[in-house]
């Protein structure tokens, strides 16, 4: 009898999970707001409904053995329904619901990092009272980073307050203030931990972000940082997922600061955009490994087969024109693979697809991806 995995969320991550499940003979059931979404079309079955629809979440739980997620902002209604089903013994949730609740709230995540003795930037929690922004700036200095506690991703829910005058733009309500990392290199380590505790890492990668929107633009695998830095990045990332007792694939985003420290920025309890290169560059993908981990299958090799680079296709006029009415899918031209997610371009800088290229080095792969981007859009897509 096939294992049945329920997936909360129906974006491109869910789509790739469903595709990976087919090769593993795993049945998938996806919770989706749109039965025609690309993720729903790749799933074995779809439950149409939102995360705050208790009946839909109950239907998902009834249809599967294991529940996992392609997003961390799981609605409290869904958490409660899934918890009841798990207590009743009808499903297992991986990562655990406790992990989801800890990670999806940035205040809880930061407190957990600090309590666990894991390296992270200094922070202050604000409750929406007058003077808190100024007090945070006095303690942490400028520039000051403000983060929403829930739902922030792809550059949303984060703002930089550069000086005292900018404090007037501080968001009200409960938020998080964080010290700025200064000059830094952004790294990511994709960590996989199986039910039996087997923990492995894909090679650390470099990330660069769009400067205006703070959305991930480029990934280079492997990272060009020195061996000591990469060893420390992997050590810190492993320690974090061990401390979480997490099961599944996790994206650990890190800062390598100018003073040599390697600090955790954020953890994502799911497959991660920085790991898309594993579809071409490694022996198994992050999506296959996630499914293996949550279902109790043994982990596969995660060896880097070839250096790679990934360029996100972020929604702008040129990308909208290039996307046209393309359905979700993959096309390959030599060392370059182009993916479209089948999304409607609803907002600026939304991820509509990505390009992955391989090469003798990550730099060469980046040049190939940049050239493919230019051919696609008629604009310059220079590697960062």
SULBEL-V264493 format. One record per backbone hydrogen bond with DSSP energy under -1.0 kcal/mol. CO is the residue of the C=O (numbers start at 1). NH is the residue of the N-H. E is the energy in kcal/mol with one decimal. If there is no record, write none. Layout:
BEGIN
co=<CO/CO>
nh=<NH/NH>
e=<E/E>
END
This chain:
BEGIN
co=<3/4/4/5/6/7/8/11/12/13/14/15/16/17/18/21/22/27/28/29/30/31/32/34/37/38/39/45/47/50/53/54/55/56/57/58/59/65/66/67/68/72/75/76/77/78/79/80/81/82/83/84/85/86/92/96/97/98/99/100/105/106/107/108/109/110/111/112/113/114/119/122/124/126/129/131/132/133/134/135/136/137/144/145/146/147/149/153/157/159/161/164/165/166/167/175/176/177/178/183/185/186/187/188/189/190/191/192/193/194/198/200/204/205/206/208/208/210/215/217/218/219/220/221/226/227/228/229/230/231/232/233/234/235/236/237/238/239/240/241/248/250/251/252/253/254/255/256/257/261/263/266/268/268/272/273/275/276/277/277/281/281/285/286/287/288/289/290/291/292/303/307/308/309/310/311/313/315/316/317/318/319/320/323/329/331/333/335/336/337/338/339/340/344/347/350/352/353/354/355/356/357/361/362/363/364/365/366/367/368/369/370/371/372/373/374>
nh=<27/65/66/29/68/31/70/15/16/17/18/19/20/21/22/26/25/5/45/7/47/9/49/37/41/42/43/30/32/53/57/58/59/60/61/62/63/92/6/94/8/74/79/80/81/82/83/84/85/86/87/88/90/89/67/100/101/102/103/104/109/110/111/112/113/114/115/116/118/117/264/179/177/175/132/135/136/137/138/139/140/141/161/178/159/176/106/156/148/146/144/167/168/169/170/126/147/124/145/258/256/207/254/205/252/202/250/200/248/197/194/192/223/188/220/217/218/214/210/312/208/310/206/308/230/231/232/233/234/235/236/237/238/239/240/241/242/243/244/246/193/191/268/189/265/187/263/185/260/257/255/253/251/270/275/276/278/279/280/281/305/306/289/290/291/292/293/294/295/297/283/359/221/357/219/355/352/349/320/321/322/323/324/326/340/338/336/358/333/356/331/354/329/346/350/315/341/313/339/311/337/309/365/366/367/368/369/370/371/372/373/374/375/376/377/378>
e=<-2.3/-2.7/-2.0/-2.3/-2.9/-2.6/-2.3/-1.9/-2.5/-2.1/-2.4/-2.0/-2.3/-2.2/-1.3/-2.5/-1.0/-3.2/-1.4/-2.8/-3.0/-1.1/-3.0/-2.0/-2.1/-1.2/-1.2/-2.2/-2.5/-1.7/-2.2/-2.6/-2.1/-2.1/-2.5/-2.4/-1.1/-1.6/-3.6/-2.4/-2.1/-2.2/-2.3/-2.5/-2.3/-2.7/-2.4/-2.2/-2.0/-2.4/-2.7/-1.9/-2.1/-1.3/-2.6/-2.1/-2.6/-2.0/-2.7/-2.6/-2.9/-2.5/-2.4/-2.5/-2.6/-2.4/-2.8/-2.2/-2.5/-1.3/-3.3/-2.5/-3.2/-1.0/-1.5/-2.3/-2.6/-2.4/-2.4/-1.8/-3.3/-2.5/-3.5/-2.9/-2.4/-2.4/-2.4/-1.9/-2.8/-2.9/-3.1/-1.3/-1.1/-2.0/-1.6/-2.8/-2.9/-2.9/-2.5/-1.6/-2.9/-2.4/-2.9/-2.3/-2.3/-2.6/-2.9/-2.8/-2.6/-1.8/-2.9/-3.2/-2.4/-1.8/-2.2/-2.7/-2.0/-2.2/-3.0/-2.4/-2.1/-2.5/-2.2/-2.9/-2.4/-2.6/-2.1/-2.7/-2.5/-2.3/-2.7/-2.4/-2.7/-2.4/-2.1/-1.9/-2.5/-2.4/-1.9/-1.8/-2.4/-2.6/-2.8/-2.2/-2.9/-2.5/-2.6/-1.9/-2.1/-2.6/-2.8/-2.7/-2.1/-1.6/-2.3/-1.5/-1.7/-2.0/-1.5/-3.3/-2.7/-1.5/-2.3/-2.0/-2.0/-2.4/-2.7/-2.5/-1.6/-1.3/-2.2/-1.7/-3.0/-2.6/-1.9/-2.6/-2.9/-2.9/-2.6/-2.0/-2.1/-2.8/-2.1/-2.6/-2.6/-2.9/-1.6/-1.8/-3.1/-2.9/-2.3/-1.6/-2.1/-2.2/-1.6/-2.6/-2.6/-3.0/-3.2/-2.9/-3.3/-2.3/-2.3/-2.4/-2.1/-2.0/-2.4/-2.5/-2.2/-2.2/-2.3/-2.2/-2.3/-2.0/-2.3/-2.9>
END
